[in-house]
Amino acid sequence: MKINKTFLIISGFLMTLSVSAFTQNGETIVTEDVKYTVGGMDFQGYLAYDSAVKGTRPGIIVVHEWTGLNDYAKFRARELAKQGYVAFAADMYGGGKEVPVSEARSMSGKVGSDFPLIKERFTAALDVLESNAMVDNTKVAAIGYCFGGGIVLNAARMGVELQGIASFHASINTGLDAGKGDVKTPLLVLQGAGDPAAPPQKQEAFRKEMNSAGANYEYVIYPDVNAHNFTNPEGSSYYPEEAEDAWGKMLDFFQEIF
């Protein structure tokens, strides 16, 4: 495997790209560790795309779970690349680090409760993605898992305009409520009925919030899912059928919005 580094300055971000390419099922998926700065702090995201695809294509931001930029977020970025998208797994904590579960609650609480910080870091990652010459900037969406689901929903609440946002077993109630007209992006929200992190009253409160805000959203409940992180094959609460269905609904959603 050949590794090279390229230094670029794009839209005010100093970015270092560590590039690796590998072939899977006849497709060449290229991944890049992308270093950038936000507010004087170093961040490192993960870019994935299929080099066999020619021309520009839609771009997708992937926001990680509460443990940081982990292998699961990178896996999802590669899976999106196989679908012909340019995917950028964003770093919300800094340094591209993954934190142990013992630190995740503190870290996710600190970042997840600072709404201006969320918007700053999310939009910085968005700028990195949109600065890529392969990306059609008229076709950009975001997805997020758990903590990351809350991040992308909060981005929507704060008026970030994309073609679409999909959240999986998200932190749906974050203390930030959308006002009338605030949510300008179509949403796809995928939740387990028995998610202990989003009990029925919180799910109902979220739907009322979105209805009051006049949001364009689809809310999918999986009645047999009685756990939180149901889409992660490496997790202890994996529901393979529902995970596959949720991924398929997301792909259908992207076909509609793009």
C-alpha positions in Angstrom: 0.0 0.0 0.0 1.4 3.3 -1.0 1.1 6.2 1.4 1.8 9.8 0.5 1.1 13.2 2.1 -0.2 16.3 0.5 -0.5 19.7 2.2 -3.3 22.0 1.1 -4.8 25.2 2.2 -8.5 25.3 1.3 -11.1 27.8 2.5 -8.7 28.9 5.3 -8.1 25.4 6.6 -4.6 23.9 6.7 -5.2 20.3 5.8 -2.8 17.3 5.8 -4.0 14.4 3.7 -2.6 10.9 4.4 -3.9 8.8 1.5 -4.4 5.0 1.3 -6.1 3.1 -1.5 -7.5 -0.5 -1.5 -9.8 -2.6 -3.6 -12.9 -4.2 -2.3 -15.4 -6.1 -4.6 -13.9 -4.5 -7.7 -14.2 -1.0 -6.4 -11.3 1.2 -5.4 -12.0 3.0 -2.2 -9.6 5.7 -1.3 -9.4 7.0 2.3 -7.7 10.1 3.6 -7.0 11.3 7.2 -7.6 15.0 6.9 -6.2 17.3 9.5 -7.7 20.8 9.9 -8.0 23.5 12.5 -11.0 25.1 14.2 -10.7 27.9 16.7 -6.9 27.3 17.0 -7.5 23.6 17.8 -6.3 20.6 15.8 -8.9 18.2 14.3 -8.6 15.1 12.2 -11.4 13.7 10.0 -11.6 10.8 7.7 -12.5 11.1 4.0 -13.6 8.2 1.8 -14.5 8.0 -1.9 -14.5 5.6 -4.8 -11.8 6.6 -7.3 -13.7 4.7 -10.0 -16.5 7.3 -9.9 -15.9 10.1 -12.4 -16.9 13.7 -12.0 -18.5 15.4 -9.0 -20.9 13.6 -6.7 -22.9 14.3 -3.5 -21.0 14.7 -0.2 -22.1 13.3 3.1 -20.9 14.3 6.6 -20.8 11.4 9.1 -20.8 12.3 12.8 -19.5 9.8 15.3 -20.9 8.2 18.5 -20.0 9.5 22.0 -16.7 7.7 22.0 -15.3 10.0 19.3 -14.0 9.3 15.8 -14.1 5.5 16.0 -13.9 2.6 13.5 -17.7 2.5 13.2 -17.9 6.1 11.8 -15.0 5.3 9.4 -16.8 2.1 8.4 -19.9 4.0 7.6 -17.9 6.5 5.6 -16.4 3.7 3.5 -19.9 2.2 3.0 -21.1 5.5 1.7 -18.2 5.7 -0.6 -19.2 2.4 -2.1 -22.5 4.0 -2.9 -20.8 6.7 -5.0 -20.7 9.4 -2.4 -17.8 11.4 -1.0 -18.1 10.8 2.8 -16.3 12.8 5.5 -16.3 11.4 9.0 -16.1 14.6 11.1 -14.1 15.0 14.3 -16.2 16.7 17.1 -13.7 16.2 19.9 -10.3 17.3 18.4 -7.2 15.3 17.4 -9.3 12.7 15.7 -9.3 10.8 18.9 -11.5 7.9 20.2 -12.1 8.1 24.0 -12.8 5.2 26.3 -16.4 4.7 27.5 -15.3 5.9 30.9 -14.6 9.3 29.5 -17.3 9.4 26.8 -20.1 10.7 29.0 -18.1 13.6 30.2 -16.7 14.5 26.8 -20.0 14.1 25.0 -21.8 16.1 27.6 -19.2 18.9 27.4 -19.4 19.2 23.7 -23.0 18.3 23.2 -24.3 21.0 25.6 -22.3 23.8 24.0 -24.5 24.7 21.0 -22.3 27.5 19.5 -19.4 25.0 19.7 -21.4 22.3 17.9 -22.3 24.7 15.1 -18.7 25.9 14.8 -17.2 22.4 14.6 -19.9 21.0 12.4 -19.7 23.8 9.9 -15.9 23.5 9.9 -16.2 19.9 8.9 -18.8 20.9 6.3 -16.4 23.4 4.8 -13.7 20.8 4.5 -16.1 18.5 2.7 -17.4 21.2 0.4 -13.9 22.3 -0.4 -13.2 19.0 -2.0 -13.2 19.2 -5.8 -15.1 15.9 -6.1 -18.1 17.2 -4.2 -21.1 18.7 -5.8 -21.9 21.5 -3.3 -25.5 21.6 -4.3 -25.9 18.0 -3.0 -24.7 17.7 0.6 -26.2 15.8 3.5 -25.2 14.6 6.9 -25.8 11.5 9.1 -25.1 10.9 12.7 -25.2 8.0 15.2 -26.1 8.3 18.9 -24.3 11.4 20.1 -23.6 12.2 16.4 -27.3 11.9 15.7 -27.9 14.6 18.3 -25.2 16.8 16.7 -26.8 16.6 13.2 -30.3 17.3 14.6 -28.9 20.3 16.5 -27.3 21.5 13.4 -30.7 21.4 11.8 -32.3 23.2 14.8 -29.7 25.9 14.4 -30.6 26.5 10.8 -27.8 24.7 9.0 -29.1 24.2 5.5 -28.3 20.9 3.7 -30.2 18.7 1.3 -31.0 16.3 4.0 -30.0 14.9 7.5 -30.5 11.4 8.8 -30.1 10.4 12.4 -29.7 6.9 13.8 -30.7 6.2 17.5 -30.0 9.8 18.2 -29.9 11.9 21.3 -33.1 13.5 20.2 -33.7 15.8 23.3 -30.7 18.0 23.9 -32.0 21.1 25.6 -32.1 23.0 22.3 -35.6 23.4 20.9 -36.3 24.5 17.3 -38.5 27.5 16.8 -41.0 28.0 14.0 -39.1 27.9 10.7 -35.7 27.1 12.2 -35.4 23.7 10.6 -34.7 24.3 6.9 -33.4 20.8 6.1 -35.5 17.6 5.5 -34.9 15.1 8.3 -35.0 11.3 8.5 -35.0 10.1 12.1 -34.6 6.4 12.9 -35.2 5.3 16.5 -35.8 2.1 18.4 -39.1 2.0 20.3 -37.4 0.7 23.5 -34.3 2.9 23.3 -33.5 3.6 27.0 -31.8 6.9 25.9 -35.0 8.0 24.2 -38.0 6.7 26.1 -41.5 7.2 24.7 -42.1 10.5 26.3 -38.9 12.0 24.9 -39.7 10.7 21.4 -43.2 12.2 21.6 -41.7 15.5 22.8 -39.3 15.5 19.8 -42.2 15.0 17.3 -44.2 17.8 19.0 -41.1 20.0 18.7 -40.7 19.3 15.0 -44.4 19.7 14.3 -44.4 23.1 16.1 -41.3 24.1 14.1 -42.9 23.2 10.9 -40.1 20.8 10.0 -40.1 18.5 7.0 -39.3 15.2 8.7 -39.9 11.5 8.6 -39.9 9.6 11.9 -39.3 5.9 11.8 -39.8 3.7 14.9 -38.6 0.1 15.1 -41.0 -1.5 17.5 -38.9 -4.6 18.3 -35.7 -2.6 19.1 -35.3 -2.5 22.9 -31.8 -1.1 23.0 -29.9 2.0 22.0 -27.1 1.4 19.5 -28.9 -1.0 17.3 -27.1 -0.4 14.0 -23.5 -1.1 15.2 -22.4 -4.7 14.4 -19.6 -4.3 17.0 -22.0 -3.2 19.7 -23.8 -5.3 22.3 -27.2 -4.2 21.1 -27.1 -5.0 17.4 -30.3 -5.7 15.6 -29.2 -6.7 12.1 -32.5 -6.7 10.3 -33.5 -3.3 11.6 -30.0 -1.9 11.0 -30.1 -3.1 7.3 -33.6 -1.6 7.0 -32.5 1.8 8.5 -29.5 1.9 6.1 -31.8 1.2 3.1 -34.2 3.9 4.2 -31.3 6.4 4.4 -30.2 5.4 0.9 -33.7 5.9 -0.4 -33.9 9.2 1.3 -30.7 10.3 -0.4 -32.1 9.2 -3.8 -35.1 11.5 -3.1 -33.2 14.6 -2.0 -30.4 14.4 -4.6 
